[in-house]
Amino acid sequence: MVKKWFFFLLIIINVCLYLVTIGCFITLSEYMAFNLGLMGVSLALTTGLLLQKREYLKKYYQSPQFRYLSGAMTSLVLVIGILAILNYLVFKNPIQWDLSERKTNSLTDQSQKVMSQIKKPLTFHIFTRQKEKRAIQALLDLYRFVHSDMKMTWHDPEMEPGAVAEYKITKVPSLVIESEGRKVLVEDISELEITNGLIKITRKELPKVYFLSGHGNSTFIDKHDQGLSYLYSIIKEQHYDVETIAFPTIKKIPTEVKAVILWGPKDALFDGELKVLADYLDRGGQLILALPPQFGKDVFGNLRAFLQKRGIQLSNSLVIDHSNFVNGSKGTVPIASYYNNDHALTKGFTGTVFFPLASMVSATKGSDFKILISTNDGPQSYAKMNLAEYLAGKKDFTEGVDVEGPIGVAGVLENEENKSKILIFGNDSFVHNIYQKFGRNYTLFLNGLSHMVDEGKLASFNLPALKSNPIFINPTQLGVIFYFSVLIAPFFLFSTGAFFYWRGRQA
């Protein structure tokens, strides 16, 4: 027979288990297996306690007190059931009032308009660590207030490597928006980027992109190490209509083509092809170009002259950076050291991106061309301008000939008058199949493509800049708040009620 004091201790433990279970369901909803297991333990302990007192309970079942208690419990269950139904209806049809003066606790007008036009169910797959979850969930809840048919699935990147690989996650935190089989990756979890992701996934027509072939360049169907088949698969996943076109056969690029990609040609371009490009750009077209150094005969004189007329200097040179490079490359595979945070394409971009054998890109005098990515500043970073000299073994910096760092390896020219853009890289191989494990290389390209086709991006939001005086709560303080509000306070109230109930029975 279990001693009376021990039995009472088990009751207290059982009550605490139920309180902990409720708290876990509220705060750790993504760990459903753990929560259900904890609930099972609580119910098993309750069953054991009831069996231990089955003789007493048998008599109690026939008493007037039990009839009174069962009636009260039935009423309580009905009340809880009604509240649960109301809670579900409120959850599915949320309403929010933002009483702040500048509407800082709600989505901007633009985001609300985008969400209100979406009639399809949405699923957000969020890859984040536990410490970052609260802030992300607070932001996503603002979207759910506008579009109730929205599901959030949380993934721990360390516990779910399979999901990380499936959704091609290269940065944490990130999220994937999914709707009717279509997926869009959002790496910068902010209102602007999430709303732009929603624009992508719900657009009716896919932006058409031409990939120009026919000059010995790598192709989207090439699955070898130097091919671009992996890049093609990623572009398709981001919902672009990509078509490979033989460049020499084109007489005119249609207006509906949002961007043209000329990637690493090996053979000389015809003057007629450059005229086609010029006509397309004059009509507001977007060109993405990559051209590595030419160690043999440089056959791209007309292309370099074409770019120079528009304000871009693409020299036949080799960028060397002895301060930040891939091991074993002796500086010829520089790692990006600086990203232009003043430009939307690279603002906030982080991570390692490298360029195996890159040419220098720069602006001509008076040009609006902007360097997006460059090497380190200083004498250890330079552009070797005489490639014949380099091949002959003279690889050090030559005063008066070579250009000292920082050296641009990528840049963009945006024409404000006709809205045309030229995005240029001094290397084409950084997105070859052989580097598919280096996700940031591909993310950089996708950022560039997204910026070029524009995709209805929001230029700005209607919230003014405000000075912020945030209150930071550390994990210890959060723990105190949780245990006091979810465990200690309810247990104290329960114990007080039980004590007064017992005193009333004794009176």
C-alpha positions, -999 to +999 in steps of 0.1 A: +000+000+000+014+034-010+020+057+020-003+086+023+025+113+020+040+096-010+006+094-027+001+131-021+035+138-035+026+119-067-005+140-071+016+172-069+040+157-094+011+148-117-003+183-115+031+198-123+034+175-153+001+187-167+012+223-162+045+216-179+027+198-207+004+228-213+034+252-213+053+230-238+023+229-261+022+267-260+060+275-263+074+244-280+046+236-305+071+224-331+082+195-309+049+177-312+064+142-305+080+154-272+048+171-262+026+141-269+050+119-250+049+142-220+011+141-221+012+103-223+034+102-191+010+126-173-021+105-183-003+072-174+005+086-139-031+098-135-043+063-144-020+047-119-032+070-091-068+063-099-062+026-099-045+029-065-076+045-050-102+025-070-120+013-039-124+048-025-134+061-059-160+034-063-177+046-032-172+082-042-189+076-076-221+068-057-220+098-034-240+131-039-207+150-040-197+131-072-230+139-089-224+176-080-188+174-092-197+156-125-223+182-132-197+210-126-171+192-147-196+188-176-203+225-174-166+232-174-160+210-204-188+227-223-174+261-215-139+250-225-153+235-257-171+267-266-140+288-259-119+264-280-143+268-309-142+306-305-104+305-303-103+284-335-126+308-353-105+338-342-073+320-353-087+313-387-103+348-390-079+371-371-086+407-365-059+432-354-062+469-344-030+489-345-034+518-322+002+531-325+005+566-340+026+555-370+012+520-375+044+503-364+027+471-354+011+462-387+020+455-423+025+484-447-002+493-471+017+477-500+021+443-482-015+443-471-026+449-507-004+420-520-017+396-493-053+406-499-050+396-535-038+361-527-066+336-528-045+304-525-034+286-494+002+294-483+028+274-464+058+290-448+087+267-441+109+285-416+145+274-410+157+290-378+172+284-344+150+286-313+164+319-301+154+336-334+119+321-336+099+346-315+109+377-336+102+358-369+069+345-357+058+380-346+065+392-382+048+363-399+017+366-376+012+401-392+008+383-426-016+357-411-038+386-398-044+395-435-044+360-450-058+334-426-053+304-449-016+304-440+004+276-424+037+279-407+061+249-404+092+253-383+124+235-390+155+232-368+184+232-394+206+212-371+180+185-364+166+183-400+195+182-425+172+164-449+148+194-451+178+217-454+190+198-485+155+195-499+148+232-498+185+242-507+190+263-476+224+280-474+217+306-448+200+305-414+175+320-407+157+315-441+122+307-451+106+290-481+071+301-493+051+273-509+018+275-527+003+248-550+037+232-557+056+264-563+084+274-540+103+306-534+133+310-511+136+341-489+169+345-472+165+380-457+136+376-434+122+411-435+088+425-446+102+438-479+117+405-489+088+383-477+064+405-497+086+403-528+086+365-523+048+365-523+048+385-555+070+359-571+050+329-561+016+343-571+024+361-603+003+349-633+031+350-659+066+338-655+093+364-665+108+353-698+146+352-699+168+345-729+201+325-725+222+333-755+243+304-769+262+297-800+296+311-791+312+281-774+299+290-740+287+266-713+250+256-716+221+249-693+219+213-705+256+205-698+259+183-667+297+182-667+317+201-641+320+232-663+283+231-673+254+252-660+227+225-655+226+231-618+222+268-622+194+262-647+176+240-622+178+267-595+166+294-619+136+272-629+128+266-592+126+304-587+099+305-615+115+320-645+106+311-681+142+304-694+147+298-731+181+290-747+185+309-780+212+307-806+225+342-806+235+344-843+200+336-853+183+365-835+173+395-855+155+413-826+150+405-790+112+407-782+101+434-757+085+408-734+119+393-727+127+406-692+164+398-693+191+384-716+220+363-703+253+362-722+275+340-701+311+333-708+313+333-746+345+317-761+342+329-797+340+364-810+307+382-813+295+395-846+288+432-850+252+424-860+247+406-826+260+437-808+235+458-827+207+435-816+219+439-780+221+477-784+186+479-798+173+458-769+190+480-743+178+511-760+142+498-755+148+493-718+162+458-718+183+441-692+216+423-699+235+400-676+271+394-689+300+374-677+334+374-694+366+359-678+402+368-688+414+358-722+448+343-719+452+336-756+441+360-783+415+384-771+387+382-797+363+405-777+376+439-787+342+449-802+323+437-771+347+457-749+342+488-771+305+483-769+305+483-732+329+512-730+306+534-750+280+527-724+302+535-694+317+501-685+354+493-686+359+455-689+396+450-692+413+418-703+432+414-670+436+390-641+425+400-606+449+388-579+443+391-542+470+377-519+451+388-488+418+369-493+418+340-517+410+303-520+438+281-506+461+268-533+452+294-559+480+318-551+456+347-552+441+340-586+408+329-570+399+359-550+372+358-523+348+387-524+359+412-496+335+440-501+298+442-511+282+475-520+257+481-492+244+512-509+229+492-538+198+471-535+213+441-553+241+435-527+227+453-496+229+431-466+244+403-487+268+381-466+287+349-470+317+336-490+317+341-528+347+335-549+357+341-585+381+316-602+401+337-626+383+371-629+387+402-650+386+437-636+354+457-641+353+495-636+335+526-646+346+549-674+350+586-666+317+602-658+298+569-659+271+559-634+284+523-633+285+510-598+309+484-584+290+458-565+318+435-554+355+441-550+387+427-535+406+441-505+422+475-506+460+477-506+491+465-525+483+428-520+453+431-542+458+442-578+447+436-614+475+421-637+469+441-669+495+422-691+485+386-693+514+377-715+537+389-688+518+368-662+521+337-684+558+344-687+561+341-650+561+377-639+532+376-615+541+403-590+526+438-591+542+460-618+543+497-610+527+519-636+511+490-655+490+470-630+461+485-610+462+485-573+432+473-552+404+474-544+395+458-577+359+454-589+348+420-601+311+427-605+291+458-611+259+472-626+250+501-649+214+514-646+201+539-672+175+561-655+161+574-688+152+542-706+153+519-675+178+495-691+204+477-669+237+459-675+249+436-648+285+424-655+307+398-638+344+394-645+341+357-642+317+331-654+328+298-637+317+307-602+283+292-609+295+261-628+283+227-617+315+219-599+308+246-573+272+236-566+280+230-529+289+267-525+254+280-523+262+317-518+277+318-554+243+308-568+224+331-544+244+360-557+235+352-593+198+348-584+198+381-566+212+397-597+186+380-619+158+391-596+170+426-596+173+428-633+138+415-642+124+438-615+094+415-608+073+443-595+096+449-565+084+474-540+105+505-542+097+516-507+074+511-478+051+537-462+066+535-427+089+564-418+122+558-402+119+560-364+144+561-336+142+528-317+147+523-280+142+485-277+139+466-245+160+434-246+150+404-225+178+379-220+171+341-219+173+340-181+146+367-178+125+348-203+128+317-183+117+335-151+087+349-169+078+315-183+081+295-152+064+321-130+034+327-154+029+291-167+040+270-137+044+288-103+015+312-104-011+286-116+002+260-091+000+285-063-036+294-072-045+257-075-029+249-042-047+278-025-080+267-039-074+231-028-065+243+007-096+264+012-117+236-003-102+212+023-108+237+051-144+240+040-149+203+042-134+202+077-156+229+090 
